[in-house]
Amino acid sequence: MRRRVVAAFLLPVLSGCRAADPPARGLVTAAQRDAALASARLWRAPAVPIGQANLGENPTGEGSFRDSAEIACRFSLEPVNGTTPKFYCTLESGERVKVKYARSNPELAGEVAATRLLHALGFPTDRMYVTNGVRCQGCPRFPFTALRCVERTGMTRACTIGANPDRAIEFPAAVIERTFAGRKMEARRDQGWSWFELDRVNPARGGSTRAEVDALRLLAILLAHWDNKGENQRLLCPEGQDRADGSCAAPLLMVQDLGATFGPLKIDLHNWRRVPIWDDRATCRVSMKRLPFDGATFGTQRISEEGRQFALTLLRPLTWAQLTTLFTASGVTRLDHATGEAHDADAWVTAFMSKVEQIAGGDPCPSAAELTGRGE
């Protein structure tokens, strides 16, 4: 059955609507992945000083969209995963992008806000573009439902009834995602990387420092990134860094799905501000055990003093105005909220700043050398 389902995605189903070629997904050996993980970096100095970053605009660069733009594209029939309504669509330029829709879906606002924040701080992310709407030529009225139907039944025509190659369906306030360019370094499908594997990053082999790793851990806690299964992070070889033997000259670790943030569960001010940074401040322990999935791949960790100070070096330059813009422009304050204060950007900024102060408060943590010597 599985072979018939996969084959169904490769068949043309509508005149002018052709199944997109599946992305290249070559696997590496376990040894190659281990080597890439040990030498991977997860932070790079941002090109724009943090205090000057514009958190209210879409990512800049070639092919950028204004948040007021209406984007036209043609439906691409290919599988999607996850629970957020989404589909692939081909732009007039020929580029294939992922479109996420459903105006009331908190994942869209959460992912836009979280990716803009991490990018501004120097952590690589996929690029998320807010739009005024997407006009999808050849789309079924409910594309995500249609794609899941095809995946489960293999009945392409039945699942896409009503789709017309000459008609466009509009998706208001949709978000477009462009993935960070590079080759996945996976020994099995959808392996990604788990948070407990960060212990294997080795600065002696060119990997990130303990300070950078611990800073990312603190930011994950700050964001309440509880849906952190391996496939929601990506170990990749950036473009131009491939070696002939299949290894990578400069592997990169990144978080690729940040939709389940600012909660739990998602975009929940009341509960987000109640999630503490520290599980035990006296011992500098952090944990996500009290969050959904019992913390998933993020176990209890001790944070080094170098990591705490590095996180503060990144977070302190952020201004009230920047964060106000972040929560407003991403759509966080426009969602349907259970409480009126969640529509107020100042309430979100206050909660954010409180978390920064939690990181700053208290006695120094153990040094990275002390924790390494203890095997922590």
C-alpha positions, -999 to 999 in steps of 0.1 A, spaced: 0 0 0 28 24 9 44 21 -26 11 28 -43 6 59 -21 40 73 -29 35 66 -66 2 84 -65 20 116 -56 41 114 -87 12 112 -111 -2 142 -128 -37 148 -116 -49 180 -132 -41 197 -165 -14 221 -157 -9 208 -122 20 184 -120 34 165 -90 66 182 -79 98 161 -79 105 148 -44 134 166 -27 168 150 -27 171 130 5 203 111 4 214 96 37 249 97 52 265 69 72 262 70 110 299 77 112 296 107 89 267 120 109 286 116 142 315 135 128 293 163 115 275 166 149 308 168 168 321 196 145 288 215 141 283 251 148 250 266 160 257 303 163 272 329 141 276 366 148 246 383 133 253 406 103 231 434 119 239 445 155 212 429 177 199 462 191 194 475 155 176 444 141 142 451 126 119 424 141 89 438 124 97 431 87 100 399 66 136 386 60 154 407 35 174 395 5 167 382 -29 130 372 -34 118 388 -2 81 397 1 65 426 18 40 416 45 14 435 25 20 415 -6 -4 391 -22 16 361 -36 5 341 -66 17 305 -71 7 271 -85 -2 241 -64 24 213 -62 10 179 -53 34 164 -29 33 151 7 34 172 38 37 163 74 29 177 108 -5 191 119 -4 227 107 -24 232 74 2 236 47 10 228 11 38 233 -14 34 259 -41 55 270 -71 61 307 -76 61 324 -110 99 323 -107 98 285 -106 108 284 -69 89 259 -48 80 272 -13 59 259 16 27 278 24 12 276 59 -23 288 63 -53 291 86 -56 326 100 -65 315 135 -36 290 138 -12 301 166 17 281 151 20 307 123 25 336 146 47 316 170 70 305 143 73 339 127 81 355 161 105 328 172 125 326 139 129 364 137 141 364 173 166 336 169 179 349 135 185 384 151 205 368 179 227 348 155 211 313 155 202 300 120 166 295 112 143 290 82 129 322 67 92 329 74 74 355 54 41 371 65 19 379 35 -15 396 30 -26 364 12 -16 337 -12 -35 330 -44 -29 293 -52 -37 283 -88 -51 247 -90 -54 243 -53 -81 221 -38 -103 242 -14 -88 224 15 -53 214 3 -39 200 35 -69 178 40 -66 167 3 -29 159 6 -34 138 38 -63 120 20 -40 111 -9 -13 99 15 -36 76 34 -57 63 5 -37 67 -27 -69 80 -43 -56 111 -60 -85 121 -81 -111 114 -54 -91 134 -28 -87 165 -51 -123 167 -64 -131 203 -71 -95 214 -78 -94 233 -111 -61 243 -128 -78 275 -141 -91 286 -107 -72 301 -79 -81 297 -42 -72 325 -18 -56 319 16 -57 352 36 -27 360 59 -8 329 49 28 325 58 55 314 33 85 293 45 118 291 27 142 265 42 178 273 51 197 260 21 218 229 26 220 191 27 205 172 56 231 151 74 209 122 84 217 85 88 179 77 87 149 95 75 136 125 95 164 119 121 172 156 127 189 160 160 178 157 196 186 181 224 205 155 244 229 152 215 242 187 221 265 171 246 284 156 217 293 189 201 330 192 205 348 226 202 381 208 200 368 194 166 356 228 154 321 226 170 304 253 190 316 263 224 298 252 256 288 289 260 270 289 226 253 255 233 241 266 268 228 299 254 207 280 229 194 258 257 184 289 276 166 304 246 147 271 240 135 273 276 126 310 272 106 302 241 91 270 257 101 250 226 85 219 240 78 201 207 115 193 203 114 158 188 144 152 165 127 160 132 120 195 145 157 202 144 181 199 115 218 190 111 228 202 77 257 209 55 253 245 41 256 251 4 293 252 -7 305 231 23 302 196 8 332 174 4 337 148 -23 337 119 3 302 129 15 314 147 47 309 184 54 335 212 60 313 233 82 281 215 95 254 235 111 228 228 138 195 246 136 160 245 150 136 241 120 101 240 136 93 267 161 55 267 159 49 252 193 63 281 213 53 309 237 31 285 256 24 258 265 6 249 245 10 276 218 9 314 221 -5 313 256 5 344 276 -10 334 309 9 301 310 40 311 291 49 337 317 44 311 345 70 287 329 102 294 349 136 296 332 153 276 360 142 242 373 167 248 402 185 281 402 208 271 430 224 244 409 218 262 375 196 233 363 171 238 335 144 213 324 113 210 303 99 181 324 68 202 334 60 209 297 41 186 273 57 154 263 77 155 296 103 176 279 106 153 249 143 152 239 153 181 262 163 165 295 176 181 327 208 201 320 232 223 339 240 256 324 276 270 326 283 305 337 298 312 303 265 301 287 245 322 310 266 353 303 266 347 266 228 344 265 226 377 284 251 393 260 226 384 232 194 393 250 203 425 268 206 446 236 170 439 226 148 470 233 112 473 244 104 489 210 120 460 191 100 434 211 68 453 208 72 453 171 80 415 172 49 405 190 27 429 169 40 422 134 42 385 138 5 383 146 8 372 182 -14 400 195 -40 396 168 -49 360 176 -81 350 194 -70 350 230 -87 338 262 -77 370 280 -78 406 268 -43 414 280 -28 390 255 -38 415 228 -15 440 244 21 438 231 33 454 263 21 424 283 41 400 261 72 422 263 69 424 301 68 386 303 98 384 279 118 408 300 109 390 332 125 358 317 156 377 308 159 389 344 154 353 356 185 344 336 204 373 350 195 369 386 213 348 412 248 336 419 273 326 392 268 291 377 297 266 376 322 272 348 322 251 316 355 235 327 339 225 360 309 209 344 330 192 317 352 178 344 322 163 361 309 149 329 279 173 328 
